[in-house]
Amino acid sequence: MSWYDAAGAIVEAIGTPAFPQALARGLRDIAPYDFTVVFGYVGSARPLDLYDDFPEDRRRLHVEQYQEGPYLLDPFFLASLGRLTPGLWRLSEIAPDRFYQGEYYRNYYAQTGLAEEVGFLIAVNGRLRIVLSLMRKEKRFSNAEIRALKAVWPVIDAACRKHWQEVALHETAAEPAIEERVEQAFRSIGEGILTPRERQVVELTLRGHSAEAIGGMLGISPGTVRIHRRNIYSKLRIGSQGELFSAFLAAMVGTQDGGAAA
């Protein structure tokens, strides 16, 4: 089937339950891949799983566990907050400089076993952003495949905006104020112990930034960042970024349950 046939099937399916499958089939004709997921983001609220084709044994990790808190450190989620131009992006293009050494990667993302993830970032309306992710288990997308996917961006963008423009934003109304939960979680890590600057270092470290990058963002030297990290570990009586990541997730669960995380 030619791309024109696939595009016709995508357009024909807009507004029907068959749309996501038609979209995935058309994209696989261009660049075969293993898994599709479409997350809808409204600010920092819990992501909406608009579509996925994961087998059941993978859905718990890629969707349910992701929605429980790790998404807050996901580069694609951060891109949805408006810091990146809509279009097709490789994860490696938008990730922080130490993403693959960071705790989000080591404690969560590495479990996926993916060779590569690329995502179409689409601004549906003034509030809703979606990320249409294409995931491969075995090998990275070639440069030719990326060019081919970028070539069909106008169709993908327009079709997705049309199909999901009526997503009921009230679906997120029952969720707790996630922005507040995030702030509470970071505050609760060492509340009354860490300084405001140390909390900034905690957040940027968890997001996967190196000491050099953090220093640039905060206007301090990398050496000062490392001193802050040593002081943070000492004050919290922990010995690694892994323990810091665990403390953040525990704090998120605590705020979700209405309790105070320790």
C-alpha positions in Angstrom: 0.0 0.0 0.0 1.4 3.4 -0.9 1.6 6.3 1.5 -1.2 8.0 -0.4 -3.5 5.0 0.3 -2.4 5.1 4.0 -3.0 8.9 4.2 -6.5 8.4 2.7 -7.3 5.7 5.3 -6.0 8.0 8.1 -8.2 10.9 6.9 -11.2 8.7 6.5 -10.8 7.4 10.1 -10.6 10.8 11.8 -13.3 11.0 14.5 -13.7 7.3 14.7 -12.3 4.6 17.0 -10.3 3.2 14.0 -8.2 6.4 13.7 -5.2 5.4 16.0 -4.8 2.0 14.3 -5.0 3.6 10.8 -2.4 6.1 12.0 -0.1 3.4 13.3 -0.4 1.3 10.2 0.5 4.3 8.0 3.5 5.2 10.0 4.7 1.5 10.0 4.5 1.5 6.2 7.1 4.3 6.3 9.4 3.0 9.1 8.5 -0.3 10.7 8.6 -0.2 14.5 7.3 -2.2 17.5 5.1 -0.1 19.7 2.9 3.0 19.5 1.7 5.1 22.3 -0.1 8.5 22.3 -0.1 10.4 25.6 -2.1 13.5 26.1 -0.6 16.2 28.4 -2.6 19.0 30.0 0.1 21.0 31.9 1.6 18.7 34.5 -1.5 16.6 35.1 -1.4 12.8 34.9 -1.0 11.9 31.3 -4.0 10.6 29.3 -3.4 7.3 27.6 -5.1 8.2 24.3 -3.9 5.1 22.5 -1.3 2.3 22.8 -0.7 -1.1 21.2 1.5 -2.6 23.9 1.0 -6.3 24.8 -0.4 -6.7 28.3 3.0 -7.7 29.7 4.5 -4.3 28.6 1.6 -2.1 29.3 2.1 -2.0 33.0 5.6 -0.5 32.6 5.1 1.8 29.6 1.7 3.2 30.7 0.5 2.4 34.2 3.8 2.7 36.0 4.8 5.7 33.8 1.6 7.5 34.8 2.3 7.0 38.5 5.1 9.5 38.6 8.1 8.8 36.3 6.6 10.8 33.5 7.5 14.0 35.4 11.2 13.3 34.5 10.5 12.2 30.9 12.0 14.5 28.2 9.0 14.1 26.0 6.7 15.3 28.8 9.0 18.2 29.5 8.9 19.1 25.8 5.1 19.1 26.0 5.2 22.0 28.4 6.0 24.3 25.5 9.8 24.4 25.5 10.1 22.7 22.1 8.8 23.4 18.6 6.2 20.8 17.5 7.5 18.2 15.1 9.3 14.9 15.1 12.0 14.5 17.6 14.4 11.7 18.7 14.6 11.1 22.4 18.3 11.6 22.2 17.9 15.1 20.7 15.8 16.5 23.6 17.2 14.6 26.6 19.4 16.3 29.2 23.2 15.9 28.7 23.5 13.1 31.3 20.1 11.5 30.6 21.6 8.0 30.0 23.5 8.1 33.2 20.7 9.6 35.2 18.3 7.9 37.6 15.2 8.3 35.5 17.0 6.3 32.8 18.6 3.7 35.1 15.7 3.2 37.4 12.8 3.4 34.9 13.5 3.9 31.3 16.2 1.2 30.9 13.6 -1.4 32.0 11.8 -0.8 28.6 14.8 -2.3 26.7 14.1 0.0 23.8 16.8 0.7 21.2 15.2 4.0 20.3 12.0 6.1 20.8 11.0 9.0 18.5 8.0 11.2 19.0 5.7 13.6 17.1 5.0 16.5 19.5 1.7 18.0 18.5 -0.1 21.1 19.9 -3.8 20.2 19.7 -5.1 23.4 21.3 -4.2 26.0 23.8 -4.0 23.4 26.6 -3.7 19.9 25.2 -0.4 18.6 23.8 0.1 15.1 22.6 3.2 13.0 22.0 2.8 10.2 19.4 5.7 7.9 20.2 7.1 5.2 18.0 9.3 2.7 19.8 11.8 0.1 18.5 13.3 -2.8 20.4 16.2 -3.8 18.1 17.8 -0.9 16.3 17.7 2.9 15.9 15.7 4.6 13.2 18.0 5.4 10.2 18.5 8.9 9.0 16.5 8.1 5.9 13.6 6.8 8.0 13.6 10.0 10.1 13.6 12.1 6.9 10.6 10.1 5.6 8.7 10.5 8.9 9.4 14.2 8.9 8.1 14.5 5.3 4.6 13.3 6.4 4.5 15.6 9.5 1.9 18.0 7.9 -0.5 15.1 7.5 0.2 13.6 11.0 -0.1 17.0 12.7 -3.4 18.0 11.0 -5.0 14.6 11.4 -4.1 14.3 15.1 -5.2 17.8 15.9 -8.5 17.2 14.1 -9.1 13.8 15.7 -8.2 14.7 19.3 -9.5 18.3 19.4 -12.6 17.3 21.3 -10.7 15.4 24.0 -12.6 16.2 27.2 -10.3 18.2 29.4 -12.7 17.4 32.3 -11.0 14.0 32.3 -8.2 15.6 34.3 -10.4 17.5 36.6 -10.6 14.7 39.2 -6.8 14.5 39.4 -5.0 16.2 42.2 -3.2 19.4 41.3 -0.1 17.7 40.0 1.9 20.9 39.9 1.3 21.2 43.6 2.1 17.6 44.2 5.4 18.0 42.4 6.3 21.0 44.5 5.3 19.2 47.6 7.3 16.2 46.7 10.5 18.2 46.1 9.8 20.2 49.3 9.3 17.0 51.3 12.7 15.7 50.3 14.7 17.1 53.1 12.1 19.5 54.3 13.6 21.8 56.9 17.0 20.4 56.1 17.9 21.4 52.6 18.4 25.0 51.5 16.4 26.4 48.5 19.5 26.1 46.3 20.1 22.5 47.3 16.5 21.7 46.3 17.1 23.3 42.9 20.1 21.0 42.6 18.0 18.0 43.6 15.4 18.7 40.9 17.9 19.3 38.1 19.9 16.3 39.1 16.9 14.1 39.0 16.0 15.4 35.6 19.3 14.1 34.3 21.5 17.3 34.0 25.2 17.1 34.6 27.1 19.3 37.2 28.3 21.4 34.3 24.7 22.0 32.9 23.3 22.7 36.3 26.1 25.1 37.0 25.2 27.0 33.8 21.5 27.1 34.6 22.1 28.3 38.2 25.0 30.6 37.5 27.4 28.7 39.7 30.5 26.6 39.0 30.3 22.8 38.5 32.5 22.4 41.5 29.9 24.2 43.6 27.2 21.9 42.2 29.2 18.9 43.3 29.7 20.4 46.8 25.9 20.9 47.0 25.4 17.3 46.0 27.7 16.0 48.7 26.0 18.1 51.2 22.5 16.9 50.0 23.6 13.3 50.4 25.0 13.9 53.8 22.0 15.7 55.1 19.6 13.1 53.7 21.8 10.3 54.8 21.9 8.7 51.4 24.8 7.6 49.2 23.6 7.7 45.6 21.4 9.3 43.0 19.4 6.1 43.0 18.3 6.6 46.6 17.5 10.3 45.7 15.3 9.1 42.8 13.5 6.6 45.2 12.9 9.4 47.7 11.3 11.5 45.0 8.9 8.7 43.9 8.1 7.9 47.5 7.3 11.6 48.1 5.0 11.6 45.0 3.1 8.6 46.3 2.9 10.3 49.7 1.4 13.5 48.3 -1.0 11.5 46.1 -2.3 9.6 49.1 -2.7 12.9 51.0 0.1 12.1 53.4 3.4 13.8 54.1 6.4 12.1 52.6 9.3 11.6 55.0 
